[in-house]
């Protein structure tokens, strides 16, 4: 016999169903009959396991290419989880409750923390010789082209804060969004250093996502995380839990995540006398280190000394001490 929660009798559940379907002009009996004939739900059907396991389609015969593909697919799923949390916060707008905000940012930090820790799959979880061969079949594709990560950035802060520190000198927060968007940090990171032109990687990315990302930037002008944080601050000083969660989020997205990539790039691409080019020809030596970019979502939550040393502690702990 199926378990019925003690606070409802079977009759009460049927009455609740009746009310639900009557409210939308539906016949409750039809839906009950459907339940009678429906097959039981299986894990493999609900998660679409068989389909999921067919989505790894390598371009070479090197076994580790499938590891490379799966890791990036898992990363994109985590990015979707992050966006779902961000959407819940943004949906509440300036009325968002501080506890709710802090709780959801903690969830986001958990997802990003897992991603940062798991980046060792990219660093040491693939055979280097295999990687350097199969990567040659991937041009001009690049992890740079992850639109979801760009969406996370846009949901986090005004476009002005998404410029690198050199570009910020040339513009102001009131500069039209279209102008700021054209100078956003990731576009500078995909300029061919020899010609000064946009790489094919960037051109293709812009063709597919420019309109979507610019529209998102417009949609988030009044409810990105930085604006919502400023709104809370205007009402009262935010509590320690929210401040700590936002600081951790800032570090994870703008320091830990790009520097995890930097370690991997150094491992596979740094060679003398010239480093190996990334598959997208991105300028990874200048594009990834946070110390050069100084991208900070919530500058008001950091001291001047912390901002001046942005990313240095991570490099000392995770790069210099491991040499």
C-alpha positions as CSV (number, residue, x, y, z in Angstrom):
1,X,0.0,0.0,0.0
2,X,1.3,3.4,-0.9
3,X,2.4,5.7,1.9
4,X,0.1,8.7,2.5
5,X,1.5,11.6,4.5
6,X,-0.2,11.7,7.9
7,X,-1.5,15.3,7.4
8,X,-3.7,14.3,4.5
9,X,-6.2,11.4,4.0
10,X,-6.7,9.9,0.6
11,X,-10.0,11.7,0.4
12,X,-8.3,15.0,1.1
13,X,-5.7,14.4,-1.6
14,X,-8.5,13.6,-4.1
15,X,-10.3,16.8,-3.1
16,X,-7.1,18.8,-3.7
17,X,-6.7,17.2,-7.1
18,X,-10.3,18.0,-7.9
19,X,-9.8,21.6,-7.0
20,X,-6.5,21.9,-9.0
21,X,-8.0,20.6,-12.2
22,X,-11.3,22.3,-11.9
23,X,-9.4,25.6,-11.6
24,X,-7.9,25.1,-15.0
25,X,-11.0,23.7,-16.6
26,X,-9.9,20.1,-16.7
27,X,-11.6,16.8,-16.0
28,X,-10.0,15.2,-12.9
29,X,-11.1,11.7,-13.9
30,X,-9.1,11.9,-17.2
31,X,-5.9,12.6,-15.3
32,X,-6.6,9.8,-12.7
33,X,-7.2,7.4,-15.6
34,X,-3.9,8.4,-17.0
35,X,-2.2,7.6,-13.8
36,X,-3.8,4.2,-13.8
37,X,-2.3,3.4,-17.2
38,X,1.0,5.2,-16.9
39,X,4.2,3.1,-16.7
40,X,6.3,3.4,-13.6
41,X,9.1,6.0,-13.9
42,X,12.7,4.6,-14.1
43,X,15.9,6.3,-13.2
44,X,17.4,5.7,-16.6
45,X,14.4,7.2,-18.3
46,X,14.2,10.2,-16.0
47,X,17.9,11.1,-16.3
48,X,18.0,10.0,-19.9
49,X,21.2,8.0,-19.1
50,X,21.4,6.1,-22.5
51,X,21.1,9.4,-24.4
52,X,23.6,11.1,-22.1
53,X,26.2,8.5,-22.6
54,X,26.0,8.9,-26.4
55,X,26.8,12.6,-26.4
56,X,30.6,12.1,-26.3
57,X,31.6,12.2,-30.0
58,X,35.4,12.5,-30.3
59,X,37.2,13.7,-33.5
60,X,40.1,11.3,-33.0
61,X,40.9,7.8,-31.7
62,X,42.8,9.0,-28.6
63,X,40.9,7.6,-25.6
64,X,41.6,10.7,-23.4
65,X,39.7,12.9,-25.8
66,X,36.5,11.5,-24.4
67,X,37.7,12.5,-20.9
68,X,38.2,16.0,-22.3
69,X,34.7,16.1,-23.8
70,X,33.0,14.7,-20.7
71,X,34.7,17.1,-18.3
72,X,33.6,20.1,-20.4
73,X,30.0,18.7,-20.6
74,X,29.9,18.3,-16.8
75,X,31.2,21.9,-16.5
76,X,28.4,23.2,-18.6
77,X,25.8,21.4,-16.5
78,X,27.3,23.0,-13.4
79,X,27.1,26.4,-15.1
80,X,23.4,25.7,-15.8
81,X,22.9,24.9,-12.0
82,X,24.6,28.2,-11.2
83,X,22.4,30.1,-13.6
84,X,19.3,28.5,-12.1
85,X,20.3,29.8,-8.7
86,X,21.1,33.3,-10.0
87,X,17.7,33.4,-11.8
88,X,15.9,32.7,-8.5
89,X,17.7,35.6,-6.8
90,X,17.2,38.0,-9.7
91,X,13.5,37.1,-10.0
92,X,13.0,38.7,-6.6
93,X,14.6,41.9,-7.7
94,X,15.3,44.6,-5.1
95,X,12.8,42.9,-2.7
96,X,15.2,39.9,-2.3
97,X,15.6,38.9,1.3
98,X,19.1,38.8,2.6
99,X,18.9,35.3,4.0
100,X,17.6,33.9,0.7
101,X,20.3,35.8,-1.2
102,X,23.0,34.4,1.1
103,X,21.6,30.8,0.9
104,X,21.5,30.8,-2.9
105,X,25.0,32.3,-3.2
106,X,26.3,29.6,-0.9
107,X,24.8,27.0,-3.3
108,X,26.6,28.7,-6.2
109,X,29.8,28.7,-4.3
110,X,29.5,25.0,-3.7
111,X,29.1,24.4,-7.4
112,X,32.0,26.6,-8.3
113,X,34.1,25.1,-5.6
114,X,33.5,21.6,-7.0
115,X,34.5,22.9,-10.5
116,X,37.7,24.4,-9.2
117,X,38.7,21.3,-7.3
118,X,37.8,19.1,-10.2
119,X,40.0,21.0,-12.6
120,X,42.8,18.5,-11.7
121,X,41.0,16.3,-14.3
122,X,42.2,18.7,-16.9
123,X,45.6,19.2,-15.2
124,X,46.7,15.7,-14.5
125,X,43.8,13.5,-15.6
126,X,44.8,13.2,-19.2
127,X,47.8,11.9,-20.9
128,X,49.8,14.9,-22.0
129,X,51.1,13.3,-25.2
130,X,47.5,12.4,-26.2
131,X,46.2,15.8,-25.4
132,X,48.8,17.6,-27.5
133,X,47.8,15.5,-30.5
134,X,44.0,15.4,-30.3
135,X,43.8,19.1,-29.5
136,X,45.2,19.8,-33.0
137,X,41.8,18.5,-34.4
138,X,39.8,21.0,-32.3
139,X,40.8,24.4,-33.9
140,X,39.2,26.9,-33.6
141,X,36.9,25.6,-30.8
142,X,37.8,26.8,-27.3
143,X,36.5,26.8,-23.8
144,X,36.6,30.6,-24.3
145,X,33.4,30.1,-26.2
146,X,31.3,29.0,-23.2
147,X,28.3,31.3,-23.4
148,X,27.0,30.2,-20.1
149,X,30.1,31.4,-18.3
150,X,29.7,34.8,-20.0
151,X,26.0,34.8,-18.8
152,X,27.1,34.2,-15.2
153,X,29.5,37.2,-15.5
154,X,26.7,39.4,-16.9
155,X,24.3,38.4,-14.2
156,X,26.9,39.2,-11.6
157,X,27.9,42.8,-12.2
158,X,27.4,45.9,-14.4
159,X,29.2,45.7,-17.7
160,X,31.7,48.4,-16.6
161,X,33.1,46.0,-14.0
162,X,33.5,43.3,-16.7
163,X,36.1,45.4,-18.5
164,X,39.8,44.8,-17.8
165,X,41.4,47.5,-15.7
166,X,43.0,49.2,-18.8
167,X,39.7,49.6,-20.6
168,X,38.0,50.9,-17.4
169,X,40.2,54.0,-17.7
170,X,38.7,54.9,-21.1
171,X,35.0,54.5,-20.1
172,X,32.7,55.2,-17.2
173,X,29.8,53.2,-15.7
174,X,27.4,55.5,-17.6
175,X,28.8,54.6,-21.0
176,X,26.1,53.1,-23.2
177,X,25.9,49.3,-22.7
178,X,26.5,48.6,-26.4
179,X,29.9,50.4,-26.2
180,X,30.9,48.7,-22.9
181,X,29.9,45.3,-24.4
182,X,32.1,45.8,-27.4
183,X,35.0,46.4,-25.0
184,X,34.2,43.6,-22.5
185,X,37.2,41.7,-21.2
186,X,36.8,38.4,-23.1
187,X,36.8,40.1,-26.5
188,X,40.2,41.6,-25.8
189,X,41.4,38.1,-24.8
190,X,40.6,36.8,-28.2
191,X,42.6,39.2,-30.4
192,X,45.3,37.7,-32.6
193,X,48.5,39.1,-31.2
194,X,50.3,39.1,-34.6
195,X,47.6,40.9,-36.6
196,X,45.5,42.8,-34.0
197,X,42.3,41.3,-35.5
198,X,39.6,39.2,-33.9
199,X,40.4,35.5,-33.9
200,X,38.1,33.2,-35.8
201,X,37.2,31.8,-32.4
202,X,35.8,35.2,-31.3
203,X,34.2,35.9,-34.7
204,X,32.2,32.6,-34.6
205,X,31.3,33.2,-30.9
206,X,30.0,36.6,-31.6
207,X,27.9,35.4,-34.6
208,X,26.2,32.9,-32.4
209,X,25.9,34.7,-29.1
210,X,26.4,38.5,-29.3
211,X,22.7,39.4,-29.6
212,X,21.7,37.0,-26.8
213,X,24.4,38.2,-24.4
214,X,23.8,41.9,-25.2
215,X,20.1,41.4,-24.5
216,X,20.9,39.7,-21.2
217,X,23.1,42.6,-20.3
218,X,20.1,45.0,-20.8
219,X,17.8,42.7,-18.9
220,X,20.2,42.5,-15.9
221,X,21.0,46.2,-15.6
222,X,18.7,46.6,-12.7
223,X,19.0,43.2,-11.0
224,X,22.5,41.9,-11.4
225,X,24.1,40.7,-8.2
226,X,26.1,43.9,-7.7
227,X,23.0,46.1,-8.0
228,X,21.0,43.9,-5.7
229,X,23.9,44.0,-3.2
230,X,24.0,47.8,-3.4
231,X,20.2,47.9,-2.8
232,X,20.5,45.8,0.3
233,X,23.3,48.0,1.5
234,X,21.2,51.1,1.1
235,X,18.6,49.5,3.4
236,X,21.0,48.3,6.1
237,X,24.5,46.9,6.4
238,X,24.5,43.4,4.9
239,X,25.1,40.6,7.4
240,X,28.3,38.7,7.7
241,X,26.9,35.6,6.0
242,X,25.9,37.4,2.8
243,X,29.2,39.5,2.7
244,X,31.3,36.3,3.1
245,X,29.2,34.4,0.5
246,X,29.6,37.3,-2.0
247,X,33.3,37.6,-1.4
248,X,33.8,33.9,-1.9
249,X,31.7,34.1,-5.1
250,X,33.9,36.9,-6.3
251,X,37.1,34.9,-5.7
252,X,35.8,31.7,-7.2
253,X,34.6,33.3,-10.4
254,X,37.3,35.9,-10.9
255,X,40.4,34.3,-9.3
256,X,40.2,30.6,-8.6
257,X,38.4,29.6,-11.8
258,X,40.6,31.5,-14.3
259,X,43.8,30.5,-12.5
260,X,42.8,26.9,-12.5
261,X,42.7,27.3,-16.3
262,X,46.0,29.1,-16.2
263,X,47.7,26.2,-14.3
264,X,46.4,23.8,-16.9
265,X,47.5,26.0,-19.8
266,X,51.0,26.3,-18.2
267,X,51.1,22.5,-17.9
268,X,50.2,21.7,-21.5
269,X,51.1,24.9,-23.5
270,X,54.1,26.5,-21.8
271,X,57.1,25.6,-23.8
272,X,60.5,27.3,-24.5
273,X,61.3,29.4,-26.4
274,X,57.7,30.1,-27.4
275,X,54.5,28.9,-25.7
276,X,52.1,26.7,-27.7
277,X,49.1,28.5,-29.1
278,X,45.7,27.8,-27.5
279,X,43.1,26.1,-29.8
280,X,41.3,29.4,-30.1
281,X,44.5,31.5,-30.5
282,X,43.5,33.3,-27.4
283,X,46.1,35.3,-25.5
284,X,45.9,33.1,-22.5
285,X,49.1,34.5,-20.8
286,X,47.5,37.9,-20.5
287,X,43.8,36.9,-20.6
288,X,43.7,34.4,-17.6
289,X,45.7,35.9,-14.8
290,X,43.4,38.0,-12.5
291,X,46.3,40.3,-11.4
292,X,46.3,41.7,-14.9
293,X,42.6,42.0,-15.3
294,X,41.6,43.1,-11.8
295,X,38.0,42.1,-12.5
296,X,36.0,42.4,-9.2
297,X,32.2,42.1,-9.0
298,X,31.9,43.7,-5.6
299,X,34.8,46.2,-5.1
300,X,33.0,47.7,-2.1
301,X,33.5,44.4,-0.2
302,X,37.3,44.4,-0.5
303,X,40.0,46.6,1.1
304,X,42.4,48.6,-1.1
305,X,45.2,46.2,-0.1
306,X,43.1,43.1,-1.1
307,X,42.2,44.7,-4.5
308,X,45.9,45.6,-5.1
309,X,46.9,42.0,-4.5
310,X,44.0,40.5,-6.4
311,X,44.8,36.8,-7.2
312,X,48.4,36.9,-5.8
313,X,47.6,34.7,-2.8
314,X,46.2,32.0,-5.1
315,X,49.2,32.0,-7.3
316,X,51.6,31.7,-4.4
317,X,49.6,28.9,-2.9
318,X,48.8,26.9,-6.0
319,X,51.5,27.7,-8.5
320,X,54.7,28.9,-6.9
321,X,54.6,26.3,-4.0
322,X,54.1,23.4,-6.4
323,X,57.1,24.1,-8.6
